[in-house]
């Protein structure tokens, strides 16, 4: 199904413009004539290679954020959804976002709900994104929900940018240092070994260890590399297994410091989404069922699903979340306070603010310590290799 922009005259001679969804230009003209319109101009909106672009390339996070923000502004200004989709799509010239939005528009013109139309592009619109749009449609607060989604996308991008900037130097440093170590073990150590082999003296333990490690890298380096790649691939495949993922995520939550960080960041994301949905008029139960998609930890996601069932049966949200045993006590207390005061959305927002601030502080400290830790560790490794090569010479001088 394609989208065609038309210009036509009605029975009174008035010139009208608009859009129509049809399989081809002839069908589009037939549809217009059935509406008692005389088509004058008909133009296909989608480009010839739109299907290839839509499904071949992934939309950049920046384009998705920009598109969401513009949709929220237009819909809030009472622009019809199909018209807003067209206006936003035309802002993207070389991005696949253009053809995807036009395809969504075509489906909307056919009578499909916006959330269902977006669901046909899972690579662009996540389950959470679609669920939030559906929630906005149900509550009549689509513009507010899209605005909340744009804020979350922008916030997520800022966090990613901070993390990328913080770890870029340690990653580059680690790669360079690893390359230097491999060079020493493969090229330098064997040449020095040749000098020692003719001496006939017993080598120090550290030197023998480094020589043995060098032999392993030279003889089995390719196989070790293949093994590492296979392990990474196998691990990624295992992560797709729900039972394995539950066990692994549960194990992560039990690690003293890491578990608390994982719980906090997931709880903050959940609380922030709950706050936005409830403030936009979404019922608490529907908000829970939507917000659980924000949880990256499968154990916490399952716990919220179970809590939603209990809420549906009449249990308070705070006690239902508390029974899961996976959420920080702060969130439980704030939710209980919100239930008592009748302003649960505000309490979710406050708990999200606190958890995000705490997470930012902890990660900032950790990342500030990461660089010197890597430098010290790699310096020790290089020093051991050099010391292992010079120890036999020092022993000869001592003799």
N, C-alpha and C positions, 0 to 999 in steps of 0.2 A: 504494500500500500504506500502510495506517494502523496505528497501534499502539493496542491496547486493554488497559487494566488490568482484571483480572477477580478476582472472588471466587467460589469454587466448592467443592462438596463432592465428595470422592472416594467410592469404593465402601464405605469403612469409616466414612463419616460425618464424616471430618475436614475442617475448613474450610481451604482453600488459597487463596493469593493469588499473583498473578504477572502476566505480560504476554504478549500474543499478537499476532502480526502478521497482519492480514487486510485484505481490500479493503473490507469492510463489517461491521456488527454481526452479521448473520445468518451470514456465513462464519466469524466469530470463534466464535460459539456452536457451529457445526458442528465446528470444530476441537477445541473443548473436549470435546464429546460423544464425538468419535473417540478422545479420550484417557481416556474413561470418567470424565469429570468432569461434574457437574451445575452449570451456571452459575447464580449467584444475583444477582450484580451485574456489570455490564459498563460501562466508561466509556472513551470515546475520549480519548487523551492529547493529541493534536495539536489546536490551535485551528482554527477554520473558515478563518481567513485565513492559515494557516501557510505554504502554498505561496507566496502572494504576498509574505509577509514574507521567506521564505527566499531567494527568488531576486530580490527587488526591491531590497533594501537591503544594503549592505555591512557586514559585522561590524566593529566598532571593534577596533583593535589591543589596547586595554585588555581587552575582553571575551575575545578569543582567548587572551591571556596568562593571564587569570584561569581560564578554562575548562581550559586545558592544565595549569596548576598543580594544580587540584582533581582532574582525572583522574589525574594522576600519584600524588597522595596516596591516593586511593581504591583504585587498582589495586595500589599497593604494600601496602595493607592487606588484600590478597587478596579485594577486592570483584570480583565478576564484571563483565566489561566492559560488558555490556548494562545492568546495574544501576547501574554507575558513570556511564554516559552519562545515564541517567534522572535520577539525583540531581543531577548537575551542570547538566543542562538546566533543572531546576526552579528553580535559583538565579537564572536570567535571566527576568525578567517581561516587560520591554518590548523587549529586545534580540532581533534575528533569530537570535542564537546559540542560543536555546531551540529554535526549530523546526528549525534545521539539525542540532543534536545529536539531536533526536528522530527525524529522518529517518535519520541515521546509525545510530541504535539499531534502527530498524525493519529496515534492511538487514542489520545484524549478527544480529538474531533470525532472519532468513531464511537465515542460514548464510554471509553474505558476510564476508570478512576486514575488520577495522577499517580498514586502510589503503585497501582497495578502496572501502569505503563512503565514506571521506573524499574519495577521488579524484573522487567525483561532485559535489563542491562546490569547484571550482577557485578561485572568488573568495574563499573563506575559508581553505582549506588549500592552501598553495603546494606546488609539486613537491618542494621540499626537505622540507617538513613531512611529506608523505605518504611520501617515501622513508625518512625517519628512523623513522616509525612502522612501516613494513614491515620495516626492519632490526631494530627492537626485537622485532617479532613473530617474526622468523626466529631471533633469538638467545635468545629467552625473557627479554629484559630490557626489556619494554615500559615498565614504570614508570620505570626509570632513564633511558630514552631520552626519555620525555615530560618528566621532570624537567629533563633537559639542554635540551630544546627550550624549556621555560618560562624557564629561566635566559637562554637566548639571546634570547628575545623581550623579556624585561625589560631586558637589556643594550642591545638595539637601541632600545628605547623611551627609555632614559636618554640614549643618544647623540643621538637625534633631538630630545629636549627641550633638551639642551645647545646643539645647533646652532641650534634655533629661537630660544632665548633670546638667543643670541649675535648672530644676524643680524637679529633683529626691529628693533632700533634703526637699523642701517645701511639696511635696506630702507625703513622709514618715512621716514628722512631723505632718501634718494635720491628717493622719490616726491614728497615735498613740494618739494624743491629743483628737480626736473624740472618740476613744475607752475609754480613761480615763474619759471623760465627761459622756459617756453612763454608765460606771461602777458606777460613783458617783451617777448618777440619779436613777439607777435601784437598787443598793445594799446599798449604804451608806445613801442616803436621807431617805428612808423608815424607817431605824432603828432609825435615829435621830428623826423622826416624832413621833415614839412610845414614846420617852422620853418626848416630849413636850405635847402630848395629855392628859397626866395625870395631867398637871399643871393647866389647865383650864384658862390660861391667853390668851389674844389676841396676835396673832403673828404679827410681822412686815409685811408690804406689800410685801417686797422683798422675805421674807420667804414663804409667802402664794403663791406668783407667782412661786417660784421654786418647791414647793410641788405640785402645780397644774400641772406644766410641767412634773414632775416626774410621776404623776398618768397617764397622757396622754401617756407617753412613755411606761409605764408598761402595760397599758390596750390595747393600739392601736399600739404599736411599729411594730408588724408584718404587720398590715394593711398599716401602713405608708410606710414600706419598699416595700410592694407589689405595692403600689400606685406610689412610685418613679420609680420602674422598669417599670411599665406600662406607665408612662409619658415619660420615656426615649425611650421605644419602639415606642410609638405613635409619638414622635418627629422625630425619624429616618424614620418612614414610611411617615410622612408628608413632609419630606425633599425630598422624591422621586417624589412628585407632583410638576410639573414644575411651575404652577401658584403660589403655596404657596412659593416655593423656590425663585421666582422672587421678591415677596413682602418682604420676610424676608431679602434677600440680599440687596434689595433697602433700607430697614430700617437700616441695618448695615452701609451702606455708608453714611447715614445722621447723624449718631452719631458723635459728634464733633471730638474727638481724635481717637477713634477706626476706624471711617470711613476713615480718612486720612491714617492710617496705612494699612488698607485693600486695599485701592486704590493704595498706593505706592508699596506694595509688589506684587500685581497683575500686575501693570504697569511695574515693573522692570523685572518680569518673561517674560512678553510679549515682552518687548524691547530686552531682551537678546536673545530670540529665533529669533526675526526678524533680529537682527544683524547677527546671525549665518547663517540663511537661505539666506539672501541677499548676504552676503560675499561669500557663496558657489555657487552663480550663479542663485538662485531661483528668478523668477520675483516677484516684490513687491506684486502684487495682490495675487499670489499663496502663498507667504509667509504669508500674512495676514490671508488667509483662513486656513493655517496650524497652525499658532501661536495662533489663538484664542482658541485652545484646551488647552493652558497653563493656561488660566484664570479660576480660581476656583470660582470667583464671577459670577453668571449667568447673572446679569445685565450688567456687563462689557463685558461678552462674547457675549451677544446679541447685545450690542452697536458696537462691532468690526464687527460682522456679517453684521449689517446694514451699517457700514462705508465701508465695502468691496463692497457692492452693489453700493454705490455711487462712489467709485473709479473705478469700472467697467464701470460706466456711464460717466467717464471722470473727476470727481472731484478730486482735490488734496487730498492726504492722510491726511495732517495736518488739513485741514478744515473739512474733514469728521470725524476725531477723535474728533476735537474740538466740533462739533455739538452734539456729544454723551453726553457731559457734565460729563463724568465719569473719564476721564484721568487727571492726574496732569498737570498744565500749562507748567511745565518744559518739559515734553515729547512732547507736542504740539509744543513748540518753537524750540526744537532741531530737530524735524522732518521737520518743515518748513525750518530751516537752511540747513538741509541735502538735501531737494528738490531743494533749490537755488544753492547749491554748487555741486550737483550731487553725493554726497557721503552719502546717507541716512543710509547705514549700519553702518558707523562710528558714526553718530549722535545717532543712536539707542544704540550703545555700550556705548557711553559716558553717556547717560541718565540712562542706566541700572546701570552703575558704581555708579553714584551719588545716585540714589534711594536706591540701596542695602546698600551703606555706611550709608545713613541716617537711614534706617530701623535697621541696626545692632546697631547703636548708641542708638536709642530710646529703643530698646528691651533690650540692655545691662543695661541701667539705670533702666528700669522697673523691670527686674529680680533681680537686686541688691537690690531694695527696697522691693521686694516681701517677702523675708525671714523675715526681722524684722517686717513687717506688719502682717504676719501670727502669729509670736510669740506674738506680742502685743495683737492681737485680741483674740487668744486662752487663753492667760494669764488673760485677762479681764474676759472672760467667767468663767474660773476656779475660779478666785477670787470672782466673784459674787456668785457662788454656795457655796463656803466656808463661805463667809460673811453672806449669807442668813441663814446658819446653826448656826453660832455663835452669830448673833444678839439677839435672844431670851435669850441666856445665859448672854450676856452683860446687857440686860434690867433687868434680875433678880438680877444681882450684883448691879446695880444702885439702885434698890428698897431696 
